[in-house]
Amino acid sequence: MTLFAIYNERGEIDQAIKHFDPDGYDKLLDDRGLQYVVKAQSEGLPRPGLWYVDVTAKELRERPRLATSVNKTVIKAGGNDSALITGIPREARVQIVAAGQVLHAFEKLDADQLEIAIPVPCVYSVTIDVWPYQTWRTTIEAL
Amino acid sequence: MTTRRVLIDANAGSPFRVSASGVDAAGAQFDSLIFDANQPPIRIYLNSWMRVPVPGGGLQLATWAAGPSYPAVPAGTHPMFLTMWWQPNFASPASDGNRGASPLGTTPCFTNDATFGQGAGGAVGDGIFAGISFVKSTVLPSGQTVTFPDDTHIGLVLLRNYQ
């Protein structure tokens, strides 16, 4: 099996293909003007959350991990207690979701910390995205 | 009565046929054949995942993106595909079965409600597989538009006939 990873200008993998009949497939991709890397004898498809293409080296690379952390994931509801997320890169994309609804979304967070207090008992889920790092996730439960 | 399960006949229209148990390959109907050399076999051509952008602005629009290419196939045949989709990186409590912290994955479908349209699938045509997404962004009560952190991902297997 041969892997074809088609990527965009940022190095995000737009398509990953495990090909069972790869002869001539590069020509089909070339005809469409696509950028891709090829890896022979690949057994699996790279997970988009874990892999990207280094556009300079034109190589598959593992997405690095953020050095973000949270000081606690269980707090008291009511606003007198809070969790502090630190180590957030500037201009990170942050989203806070509860009960399937987006509560807060920041396209470019202008801070490197985020303090979260929750007024009523529930669970907040927080995701932080900065390319090409892996998405950082945590949940904070208010009791 | 002779029952020949394997038939190799240089003069026949179908030179090599293998029939099901108890069926004579010479006169067997198609659904009683295990193999018929006149029928181009279908095999897995590739498997893949691809991204399809989520429409912005809370719009009720379907979006699509060109996915894997496929070559010309034998006359009278068409590529086939199997597909499913998932929406990664959309965080919520794991107890929320519909939009959990784990990526949502489902077979092709489309649902709609006041907040989220969801669904995705694909089609083959014009030399490509095209992924289609009905997953849309949402708008908070404050009026702020929220898009998903990532595109809709569509997983697929593309099969084709070989001569």
HADDOCK unambig.tbl for C-alpha pairs under 7 A between the chains (distance, minus, plus):
assign (segid A and resid 14 and name CA) (segid B and resid 50 and name CA) 5.52 0.50 0.50
assign (segid A and resid 14 and name CA) (segid B and resid 51 and name CA) 5.37 0.50 0.50
assign (segid A and resid 15 and name CA) (segid B and resid 48 and name CA) 6.88 0.50 0.50
assign (segid A and resid 15 and name CA) (segid B and resid 49 and name CA) 5.61 0.50 0.50
assign (segid A and resid 15 and name CA) (segid B and resid 50 and name CA) 4.17 0.50 0.50
assign (segid A and resid 15 and name CA) (segid B and resid 51 and name CA) 6.56 0.50 0.50
assign (segid A and resid 16 and name CA) (segid B and resid 48 and name CA) 5.39 0.50 0.50
assign (segid A and resid 16 and name CA) (segid B and resid 49 and name CA) 5.55 0.50 0.50
assign (segid A and resid 16 and name CA) (segid B and resid 50 and name CA) 6.58 0.50 0.50
assign (segid A and resid 17 and name CA) (segid B and resid 46 and name CA) 6.55 0.50 0.50
assign (segid A and resid 17 and name CA) (segid B and resid 47 and name CA) 5.78 0.50 0.50
assign (segid A and resid 17 and name CA) (segid B and resid 48 and name CA) 4.25 0.50 0.50
assign (segid A and resid 17 and name CA) (segid B and resid 49 and name CA) 6.78 0.50 0.50
assign (segid A and resid 18 and name CA) (segid B and resid 46 and name CA) 5.57 0.50 0.50
assign (segid A and resid 18 and name CA) (segid B and resid 47 and name CA) 5.32 0.50 0.50
assign (segid A and resid 18 and name CA) (segid B and resid 48 and name CA) 6.04 0.50 0.50
assign (segid A and resid 19 and name CA) (segid B and resid 45 and name CA) 6.40 0.50 0.50
assign (segid A and resid 19 and name CA) (segid B and resid 46 and name CA) 4.39 0.50 0.50
assign (segid A and resid 19 and name CA) (segid B and resid 47 and name CA) 6.62 0.50 0.50
assign (segid A and resid 20 and name CA) (segid B and resid 44 and name CA) 6.92 0.50 0.50
assign (segid A and resid 20 and name CA) (segid B and resid 45 and name CA) 5.50 0.50 0.50
assign (segid A and resid 20 and name CA) (segid B and resid 46 and name CA) 5.55 0.50 0.50
assign (segid A and resid 21 and name CA) (segid B and resid 45 and name CA) 6.05 0.50 0.50
assign (segid A and resid 28 and name CA) (segid B and resid 69 and name CA) 6.56 0.50 0.50
assign (segid A and resid 97 and name CA) (segid B and resid 91 and name CA) 6.25 0.50 0.50
assign (segid A and resid 97 and name CA) (segid B and resid 92 and name CA) 5.39 0.50 0.50
assign (segid A and resid 98 and name CA) (segid B and resid 92 and name CA) 5.82 0.50 0.50
assign (segid A and resid 98 and name CA) (segid B and resid 93 and name CA) 6.95 0.50 0.50
assign (segid A and resid 99 and name CA) (segid B and resid 92 and name CA) 6.54 0.50 0.50
assign (segid A and resid 99 and name CA) (segid B and resid 93 and name CA) 6.81 0.50 0.50
assign (segid A and resid 99 and name CA) (segid B and resid 96 and name CA) 6.75 0.50 0.50
assign (segid A and resid 100 and name CA) (segid B and resid 92 and name CA) 5.72 0.50 0.50
assign (segid A and resid 100 and name CA) (segid B and resid 96 and name CA) 6.79 0.50 0.50
assign (segid A and resid 100 and name CA) (segid B and resid 99 and name CA) 6.11 0.50 0.50
assign (segid A and resid 105 and name CA) (segid B and resid 146 and name CA) 6.64 0.50 0.50
assign (segid A and resid 123 and name CA) (segid B and resid 93 and name CA) 6.37 0.50 0.50
assign (segid A and resid 125 and name CA) (segid B and resid 91 and name CA) 5.52 0.50 0.50
assign (segid A and resid 125 and name CA) (segid B and resid 92 and name CA) 4.98 0.50 0.50
assign (segid A and resid 125 and name CA) (segid B and resid 93 and name CA) 6.19 0.50 0.50
assign (segid A and resid 126 and name CA) (segid B and resid 91 and name CA) 6.50 0.50 0.50
assign (segid A and resid 127 and name CA) (segid B and resid 91 and name CA) 6.35 0.50 0.50
